Amino acid sequence: MKHIPRKRFGQHFLTDRGIIDNIVHEIAPEAGQVMIEIGPGLGAMTQPLAERLGHLTVIELDRDLAAQLRKKSELTVIESDVLRVDFRALADAYKCKIRVVGNLPYNISTPILFHLLDVADVVQDQHFMLQKEVIDRMVAKPSTSDYSRLSVMLQWRYAMENVLFVPPQSFDPPPRVDSAIVRMLPHERPESLD
């Protein structure tokens, strides 16, 4: 599918087959699991995920890409801004905890992470491609230079680890930053807060 990346959507399409295989390996999808992909783009991760799962729900804002994705019978396409999607309602509809994955647009990655923070109790796990610098802050230890509000807010709710480095040349067009994959596992019993 030919598509010109749209800067306003922060589109950088993953093209490196080896990296895609490594990401899918880290996600470890199994047949029958309920997974939601944010920003499937040209379907680089979508296709191998859908093949292993049997069915995949995707959230895509770009109407041209959404139209192309709708042609695939194994996909349910939600054409929307991800910040307007009710993930709790999706989990209720599927009657199980959901797995969430995606190559998040770097310009709105933090708002997406906070949007999902409110529904962590209905999420089995999350695997996201983000700017490496953001992941460094997410997984930072206290009393280090990367430790920040993002570290505190997310570590309260998730166990997280940086699982894979993704260089700029893995994308078209290449971003001006390094990327990485983070694994986020919601804590069963997060500390209660005032």
Secondary structure as GFF3:
##gff-version 3
##sequence-region A 1 194
A	DSSP	three_ten_helix	7	9	.	.	.	ID=ss1
A	DSSP	beta_strand	13	14	.	.	.	ID=ss2
A	DSSP	alpha_helix	17	27	.	.	.	ID=ss3
A	DSSP	beta_strand	35	38	.	.	.	ID=ss4
A	DSSP	alpha_helix	46	53	.	.	.	ID=ss5
A	DSSP	beta_strand	56	60	.	.	.	ID=ss6
A	DSSP	alpha_helix	63	69	.	.	.	ID=ss7
A	DSSP	beta_strand	75	79	.	.	.	ID=ss8
A	DSSP	three_ten_helix	82	84	.	.	.	ID=ss9
A	DSSP	alpha_helix	87	94	.	.	.	ID=ss10
A	DSSP	beta_strand	98	103	.	.	.	ID=ss11
A	DSSP	three_ten_helix	106	108	.	.	.	ID=ss12
A	DSSP	alpha_helix	109	117	.	.	.	ID=ss13
A	DSSP	three_ten_helix	120	122	.	.	.	ID=ss14
A	DSSP	beta_strand	123	131	.	.	.	ID=ss15
A	DSSP	alpha_helix	132	138	.	.	.	ID=ss16
A	DSSP	alpha_helix	149	157	.	.	.	ID=ss17
A	DSSP	beta_strand	158	166	.	.	.	ID=ss18
A	DSSP	three_ten_helix	168	170	.	.	.	ID=ss19
A	DSSP	beta_strand	171	172	.	.	.	ID=ss20
A	DSSP	beta_strand	179	186	.	.	.	ID=ss21
###
